[in-house]
């Protein structure tokens, strides 16, 4: 949490120092900021000046003047994406990993965004939820339980995976420093601070499990003498994962007018910050009531790049690619009350996720 406070303080310093430096003065070709109009510069409504007051110097005379509100609707498709966790052995020989579960995230989501833009700041919110039940790909469950050879994969299963009530929401605030840097009005550079919450819920079902017969039961090996298989009918593992992400970063854009009727806008963003995670899974096929919980912490990276085309003064359409990388570690607790089990440890406990998606969207400014 100290790291988060330090990063927030750095963000505020970077935000307000340039404004203070320009109070009572200005650079050539840049709109003058004074303490008297600082409040309206931060919170006022576009445009900053009337069109009669704007004198075009040919480059960096003013901030660009978008509409104050933008509502964006998109369809998001996750590709080659997963969320996973693994644990180590709490007893000798303390191998890690002891068990690993990998849940595919390849499915469709709806994406909604709303942003309020002031002359200097903008504040936005984003929400998404999954709309397809079954994910593309198989849930993979791997175990290394043989103490005599910790590299031996003793049990492995693959199951179909069903998405249940997956959603996320994100809010961020940024500040436009383009004119402070003397950039043309077609460029925007915006430092930002963001918070994101993500909940993922999956149900593994109707799978097949393979067991190394040498480790498990030599008398039960198949005719080839190697591997046993077992059908896992019905629901087998219910998994929930929550992530709380605090990020600082930078977004930027460039608007290019190709002709009288065609304008395109490219944009990008890069964020980093600490993340807190919580996992819970229930092994439904185990005897008793087997519940595994994990509390982890680590960091996250987020990147996005996109291109938009301005269809009309108030409507744009575009496509973007997002990538989220999450890495955390911590501790786990396994309980099975009917069987008298309650154990906690931290050896080899980690959770991670790689999320890549394409988003097609259309936005309306008002």
C-alpha positions as CSV (number, residue, x, y, z in Angstrom):
1,X,0.0,0.0,0.0
2,X,3.0,2.4,0.6
3,X,4.0,1.8,-3.0
4,X,0.5,2.8,-4.1
5,X,0.6,6.1,-2.1
6,X,4.0,7.0,-3.4
7,X,2.9,6.4,-7.0
8,X,-0.2,8.5,-6.5
9,X,1.8,11.3,-5.0
10,X,4.2,11.3,-8.0
11,X,1.2,11.4,-10.4
12,X,-0.2,14.5,-8.6
13,X,3.2,16.3,-8.6
14,X,3.6,15.6,-12.4
15,X,0.1,16.9,-12.9
16,X,0.1,20.2,-11.1
17,X,3.7,21.4,-11.4
18,X,3.3,22.3,-15.1
19,X,0.1,24.2,-14.3
20,X,1.9,26.1,-11.5
21,X,4.9,26.8,-13.9
22,X,2.5,28.4,-16.4
23,X,0.5,30.5,-13.9
24,X,0.8,34.1,-14.9
25,X,2.9,33.2,-18.0
26,X,2.9,31.0,-21.1
27,X,4.9,29.7,-24.0
28,X,4.7,31.0,-27.5
29,X,1.7,29.8,-29.3
30,X,0.1,28.2,-26.3
31,X,-3.1,29.4,-24.5
32,X,-2.1,31.3,-21.3
33,X,-3.1,29.7,-18.0
34,X,-3.7,32.0,-15.0
35,X,-4.7,31.2,-11.5
36,X,-7.9,33.2,-12.1
37,X,-9.1,30.8,-14.9
38,X,-7.5,27.6,-13.5
39,X,-10.8,26.4,-12.1
40,X,-12.6,26.8,-15.4
41,X,-9.6,25.2,-17.2
42,X,-10.0,22.1,-15.1
43,X,-13.8,21.8,-14.8
44,X,-15.2,24.1,-17.6
45,X,-17.1,23.1,-20.6
46,X,-15.7,23.0,-24.1
47,X,-14.8,25.1,-26.0
48,X,-12.3,26.9,-23.9
49,X,-12.7,30.0,-26.1
50,X,-15.2,31.1,-28.6
51,X,-14.2,30.6,-32.2
52,X,-13.8,34.3,-32.7
53,X,-11.1,34.4,-30.0
54,X,-9.0,31.5,-31.5
55,X,-6.1,32.7,-33.5
56,X,-4.5,29.8,-35.4
57,X,-0.7,30.0,-35.2
58,X,-0.3,26.9,-37.3
59,X,0.7,24.4,-34.6
60,X,0.2,24.3,-30.8
61,X,-2.2,27.2,-30.1
62,X,-4.7,25.3,-28.0
63,X,-6.0,22.0,-26.7
64,X,-8.2,20.0,-29.1
65,X,-12.0,20.4,-28.5
66,X,-13.9,17.2,-28.3
67,X,-17.4,16.8,-27.1
68,X,-17.9,16.6,-23.4
69,X,-19.5,13.2,-23.1
70,X,-18.7,10.0,-25.1
71,X,-20.7,6.7,-24.8
72,X,-19.0,3.7,-26.4
73,X,-20.4,0.3,-27.1
74,X,-18.2,-2.6,-28.1
75,X,-18.0,-6.4,-28.7
76,X,-14.9,-8.0,-27.2
77,X,-13.4,-11.4,-28.2
78,X,-10.7,-12.9,-26.0
79,X,-8.0,-14.9,-27.8
80,X,-5.3,-17.3,-26.5
81,X,-6.2,-16.1,-23.0
82,X,-6.3,-17.9,-19.7
83,X,-6.3,-17.5,-15.9
84,X,-4.4,-20.0,-13.8
85,X,-3.0,-20.9,-10.5
86,X,-0.6,-23.5,-8.9
87,X,0.6,-24.6,-5.5
88,X,3.6,-26.4,-4.1
89,X,3.9,-29.3,-1.7
90,X,3.6,-28.2,2.0
91,X,5.5,-31.3,3.1
92,X,8.8,-32.9,2.0
93,X,10.1,-33.0,-0.6
94,X,8.4,-29.6,-1.1
95,X,8.2,-29.9,-4.8
96,X,6.7,-27.1,-6.8
97,X,4.5,-27.2,-8.6
98,X,2.5,-29.9,-6.9
99,X,-0.8,-29.0,-8.7
100,X,-1.7,-26.6,-11.5
101,X,-5.0,-25.6,-13.0
102,X,-5.4,-23.6,-16.2
103,X,-8.8,-22.1,-17.2
104,X,-9.4,-20.8,-20.8
105,X,-10.9,-17.4,-21.2
106,X,-11.6,-17.5,-24.9
107,X,-15.1,-16.2,-25.2
108,X,-17.3,-13.2,-26.1
109,X,-17.9,-10.1,-23.9
110,X,-19.9,-6.9,-24.2
111,X,-18.0,-3.7,-23.5
112,X,-19.5,-0.4,-22.3
113,X,-17.6,2.9,-21.8
114,X,-18.7,6.4,-20.7
115,X,-16.3,9.4,-20.5
116,X,-16.7,13.0,-19.3
117,X,-14.1,15.3,-20.8
118,X,-13.2,18.7,-19.3
119,X,-10.7,21.2,-20.8
120,X,-7.8,19.7,-18.9
121,X,-9.1,16.5,-17.3
122,X,-11.2,13.5,-18.3
123,X,-12.9,10.9,-16.1
124,X,-14.1,7.6,-17.5
125,X,-15.7,4.4,-16.6
126,X,-15.7,1.0,-18.3
127,X,-17.7,-2.2,-17.7
128,X,-17.8,-5.6,-19.4
129,X,-19.5,-8.9,-19.0
130,X,-19.2,-12.3,-20.7
131,X,-22.1,-13.3,-22.9
132,X,-21.1,-16.8,-24.2
133,X,-21.5,-19.7,-21.9
134,X,-18.9,-22.2,-23.1
135,X,-15.3,-21.1,-23.6
136,X,-13.1,-22.2,-26.5
137,X,-10.4,-24.5,-25.2
138,X,-10.1,-27.0,-22.4
139,X,-9.5,-26.6,-18.7
140,X,-6.2,-28.4,-17.8
141,X,-5.5,-29.9,-14.4
142,X,-2.0,-31.3,-13.8
143,X,-0.5,-32.9,-10.6
144,X,3.0,-34.0,-9.7
145,X,2.4,-36.1,-6.6
146,X,5.1,-38.8,-6.7
147,X,7.7,-38.0,-4.0
148,X,10.2,-40.4,-5.6
149,X,10.3,-38.4,-8.8
150,X,9.0,-34.8,-8.5
151,X,9.3,-34.2,-12.3
152,X,6.8,-37.0,-13.1
153,X,3.4,-35.8,-14.2
154,X,1.2,-38.3,-12.2
155,X,-2.3,-37.1,-13.0
156,X,-3.6,-35.0,-15.9
157,X,-7.1,-34.1,-17.0
158,X,-8.9,-31.9,-19.6
159,X,-12.4,-30.7,-19.2
160,X,-14.9,-28.5,-21.0
161,X,-15.2,-25.1,-19.4
162,X,-18.3,-23.0,-18.8
163,X,-18.2,-19.2,-18.1
164,X,-20.4,-18.1,-15.3
165,X,-21.0,-14.4,-14.4
166,X,-17.7,-13.0,-15.6
167,X,-17.5,-9.2,-15.4
168,X,-15.1,-6.3,-14.8
169,X,-15.3,-2.6,-14.2
170,X,-12.7,0.1,-14.5
171,X,-12.5,3.8,-13.7
172,X,-9.7,6.2,-14.5
173,X,-8.8,9.9,-14.5
174,X,-6.3,11.5,-16.8
175,X,-4.9,15.0,-17.5
176,X,-4.1,16.5,-20.9
177,X,-0.6,17.9,-20.9
178,X,-0.3,18.2,-24.7
179,X,-0.2,22.0,-24.8
180,X,2.2,22.1,-21.8
181,X,4.6,20.1,-24.0
182,X,4.1,22.4,-27.0
183,X,2.5,19.7,-29.1
184,X,0.2,20.4,-32.1
185,X,-3.5,20.1,-31.4
186,X,-3.7,16.8,-33.3
187,X,-1.6,15.1,-30.6
188,X,-2.8,14.3,-27.1
189,X,-0.6,13.0,-24.2
190,X,-2.4,12.1,-21.0
191,X,-0.9,10.7,-17.7
192,X,-3.6,8.7,-15.8
193,X,-4.5,6.8,-12.7
194,X,-6.9,3.8,-12.9
195,X,-8.6,1.2,-10.7
196,X,-10.0,-2.0,-12.1
197,X,-11.9,-4.9,-10.5
198,X,-12.3,-8.2,-12.4
199,X,-14.2,-11.3,-11.4
200,X,-13.9,-14.6,-13.3
201,X,-16.0,-17.6,-12.6
202,X,-15.7,-20.9,-14.4
203,X,-17.2,-24.4,-14.1
204,X,-15.1,-27.3,-15.4
205,X,-17.3,-30.2,-16.6
206,X,-17.4,-33.5,-18.6
207,X,-13.7,-34.2,-18.7
208,X,-11.3,-37.1,-19.0
209,X,-8.5,-37.9,-16.5
210,X,-5.3,-39.8,-17.3
211,X,-3.2,-41.3,-14.5
212,X,0.3,-42.7,-14.6
213,X,-0.3,-46.4,-13.8
214,X,3.2,-46.9,-12.4
215,X,2.6,-44.3,-9.8
216,X,-1.1,-44.9,-9.1
217,X,-1.9,-48.6,-9.4
218,X,0.3,-50.9,-11.5
219,X,-2.4,-53.6,-11.5
220,X,-4.9,-51.2,-13.1
221,X,-2.7,-50.3,-16.1
222,X,-4.2,-50.8,-19.6
223,X,-2.9,-53.4,-22.1
224,X,-0.1,-51.1,-23.2
225,X,1.2,-50.9,-19.6
226,X,1.3,-47.1,-19.3
227,X,-1.7,-44.9,-18.7
228,X,-5.2,-45.3,-17.2
229,X,-8.1,-43.0,-18.2
230,X,-11.2,-42.1,-16.3
231,X,-14.3,-40.2,-17.6
232,X,-15.3,-37.3,-15.4
233,X,-19.0,-36.9,-16.0
234,X,-20.9,-33.8,-15.0
235,X,-19.5,-30.7,-13.1
236,X,-16.1,-31.2,-11.5
237,X,-14.4,-27.9,-10.4
238,X,-16.0,-24.6,-9.7
239,X,-13.5,-21.7,-9.8
240,X,-13.8,-18.0,-8.8
241,X,-11.0,-15.5,-9.1
242,X,-11.1,-11.8,-8.1
243,X,-8.4,-9.2,-9.0
244,X,-8.1,-5.6,-7.6
245,X,-5.7,-3.6,-9.8
246,X,-4.3,-0.1,-9.1
247,X,-2.4,1.4,-12.1
248,X,-0.6,4.5,-13.3
249,X,0.2,5.0,-16.9
250,X,0.0,7.1,-20.0
251,X,-2.3,7.3,-23.0
252,X,-1.9,9.1,-26.2
253,X,-3.6,9.7,-29.6
254,X,-2.9,11.3,-32.9
255,X,-5.7,12.6,-35.3
256,X,-5.0,12.6,-39.0
257,X,-7.3,14.3,-41.5
258,X,-6.8,12.4,-44.8
259,X,-9.4,14.3,-46.8
260,X,-12.4,16.5,-46.3
261,X,-14.5,13.4,-45.6
262,X,-12.0,11.1,-44.0
263,X,-10.4,11.5,-40.6
264,X,-8.7,8.7,-38.6
265,X,-7.4,8.6,-35.1
266,X,-4.8,6.3,-33.7
267,X,-4.4,5.7,-29.9
268,X,-2.4,3.7,-27.4
269,X,-2.0,3.2,-23.7
270,X,0.4,1.6,-21.3
271,X,-0.3,1.1,-17.5
272,X,1.4,-0.6,-14.6
273,X,0.5,-1.1,-10.9
274,X,0.1,-3.4,-7.9
275,X,-2.7,-6.0,-7.8
276,X,-4.4,-8.0,-5.1
277,X,-5.9,-11.4,-5.9
278,X,-8.4,-13.8,-4.3
279,X,-9.1,-17.3,-5.7
280,X,-11.6,-19.9,-4.5
281,X,-12.2,-23.4,-6.0
282,X,-14.4,-26.3,-5.0
283,X,-13.5,-29.8,-6.1
284,X,-16.9,-31.2,-6.5
285,X,-15.8,-34.8,-7.2
286,X,-13.7,-35.1,-4.0
287,X,-15.1,-36.8,-1.0
288,X,-16.4,-34.4,1.6
289,X,-16.5,-30.7,0.8
290,X,-13.1,-29.7,-0.6
291,X,-12.5,-25.9,-0.7
292,X,-9.3,-24.2,-1.7
293,X,-8.8,-20.5,-1.2
294,X,-5.8,-18.3,-2.1
295,X,-4.8,-14.7,-1.2
296,X,-2.1,-13.3,-3.5
297,X,-0.5,-10.0,-4.4
298,X,1.8,-8.9,-7.3
299,X,1.7,-6.6,-10.3
300,X,-0.1,-6.1,-13.5
301,X,0.7,-4.6,-17.0
302,X,-1.9,-3.3,-19.4
303,X,-1.4,-2.3,-23.1
304,X,-3.9,-1.2,-25.7
305,X,-3.6,0.1,-29.3
306,X,-6.4,1.0,-31.7
307,X,-7.5,3.0,-34.7
308,X,-10.8,4.8,-35.1
309,X,-12.5,6.5,-38.1
310,X,-14.7,9.5,-37.6
311,X,-17.9,8.8,-39.4
312,X,-19.7,12.0,-38.5
313,X,-19.1,14.9,-36.1
314,X,-20.6,12.8,-33.2
315,X,-20.0,9.2,-34.3
316,X,-16.8,7.2,-34.6
317,X,-16.1,3.5,-35.2
318,X,-13.0,1.5,-34.7
319,X,-11.1,-1.6,-33.6
320,X,-8.5,-2.1,-30.8
321,X,-6.4,-4.8,-29.2
322,X,-6.0,-5.1,-25.5
323,X,-3.4,-7.1,-23.5
324,X,-3.5,-7.6,-19.7
325,X,-0.6,-9.4,-17.9
326,X,-1.1,-10.4,-14.2
327,X,1.4,-12.1,-11.9
328,X,0.8,-12.7,-8.2
329,X,2.0,-15.0,-5.4
330,X,0.9,-15.6,-1.8
331,X,-0.7,-18.2,0.4
332,X,-3.4,-20.9,0.2
333,X,-5.8,-22.7,2.6
334,X,-7.3,-26.1,2.0
335,X,-10.3,-27.2,4.0
336,X,-12.4,-30.3,4.0
337,X,-14.4,-30.1,7.2
338,X,-16.2,-33.4,7.0
339,X,-12.8,-35.1,6.7
340,X,-11.1,-33.0,9.3
341,X,-8.7,-31.2,6.9
342,X,-7.6,-27.6,7.5
343,X,-4.1,-26.6,6.3
344,X,-2.5,-23.4,5.2
345,X,0.9,-22.8,3.4
346,X,2.7,-20.6,1.0
347,X,5.2,-22.8,-0.8
348,X,4.9,-22.5,-4.6
349,X,1.6,-20.6,-4.4
350,X,1.0,-18.3,-7.3
351,X,-1.8,-17.1,-9.6
352,X,-1.4,-15.5,-13.0
353,X,-3.4,-14.5,-16.1
354,X,-2.7,-13.5,-19.7
355,X,-5.6,-11.8,-21.4
356,X,-5.5,-10.8,-25.1
357,X,-8.6,-9.5,-26.9
358,X,-9.9,-7.7,-29.9
359,X,-12.6,-5.1,-29.5
360,X,-14.8,-3.7,-32.3
361,X,-16.7,-0.6,-31.1
362,X,-18.8,2.4,-32.0
363,X,-19.0,5.6,-30.0
364,X,-21.4,8.6,-29.8
365,X,-20.3,12.0,-28.6
366,X,-22.8,14.4,-27.0
